Structures are given as structure tokens and as C-alpha cells.
Amino acid sequence: MASSPNPFPRGWRPKARDDVAFRVVGGGWVLFDPASQRIQVLDVVDALLWSLCTGESGVPELDEEVRRAFGAARDEPGVSQALQRFLDAGVLEAP
């Protein structure tokens, strides 16, 4: 599987902001950002990715974990796009 270039700084290890709440609500997952008072509804893939954003793994490792869990159909551009959405929402620490 070909992957796109990683758009983030080399060596960046995505880390969730400590104050953002990650909860199961009904049959889905949500993030609540107390700073903006905004809620994001996550699908199962994004929920797994969010749970892996501990600051311990880089983007290639996160991509590998997601592909391992959901199969080869998920590739790094998908993970990178989700990480960019998290950054745009301000729920990850900046790279």
C-alpha cells in the first residue's frame, strides 16, 4: 500500500490535551473540549486513534496500530486527516 507524505513535523508524537474529556455516550464516542465548550462525535476509527494519542507514538506507529485494528483499507492519509481534524479543533497539543 502506498502512503502519502506525512504532513506533520518529523518525529511529532500526537498527544491529547489533558483537559479534553473522551467518553462513551450511547453507542458512540465523543470528545468534550471545556475550553471551547464544543463536542466532537467520533466514529470507531477516530475513537481508537484518539485513545492512542498519548504522546508516546509517532504518526507512522499510529497508522500501523489503526491498520492492524481495522485492516489494510485504512492508510496513513486517513490517520493524518483525522489528526489534522483534531488539531484544527484544538484538542491535541500543537506539534
N, C-alpha and C positions, 0 to 999 in steps of 0.2 A: 504494500500500500504506500503510495506516495504521500508525503506530508508537505504542507506549506511551511514557509519560514515562520519561525516563532516571532511575533511582533513585539515581544516584551524584552526588557534588558536581559542580557546573558546572565544566567545564574540566579534570576529572580525566583524566589520561593514564596508563592502566594500565601498570605496569612489573613484570615478573617479578623475583622476588628472584634476585640473582646466584648464590646458592649452590644453587639448585634445578636438578637435572640433568634435561634433556629428551633422551630417547633413543628410537631406533627399536629395538624388541625384537620379533623375529619379523616379523609383518606389521602390527604396530601401534605405537603411541606411548605412552610412559609418562613421568610426572614422578616424580622421587625427591626427597623433602624430607629432607635429612640432619638437620635439627633435630628432626623428629618421627619419623624413620625410617619414613615412610609413602610408599607408591607409589600413584599415581593412573593408571589406564588411560584414555587419551583416544581418542575417535573422531576421524575425519579432520577434521571441522569444528573441534572443540576444539583439535586439534593445530595447525591453521592459526592459529586465534585466539591460542593461546599464543605461537606464533612471532612474532606481531605485537605482543605486549605488551612493547614496548621503551621505553615512556615518551615516545615521540615523537608518538603519535596519541591523540586522544580517542575516546570511545565511539562517536560518530556516524561517525567515519572508520573505526574498526574494523568497525562494522556494514556500511559500504559495501564494504570490502575483502572481507568474508565473502560478502555478497550477490553481488558481482562474480564471485567464485570459484565459488560454488555455486548461483547463480540466485536469483531473487526470492522463493523459498519460505522462505529464511532471513531473519528480520527482527530488529530490534533487541531485542525481548524475549528471543529466543533467545540473542543475544550477551550481553545483560545477565544472563541467568540463568547462563550459563557463567562470566562474570566474577564473579558472586556466589559460585558454587561454588569458584572459585579463591581468592577472598578468605576464604571460610569455612574452606578447607583451609590458609590461611596462606601460600600460595605466591606471592601478589602483595604488593607493598609497599602499605600501607594508604593509602586516599585522604586 
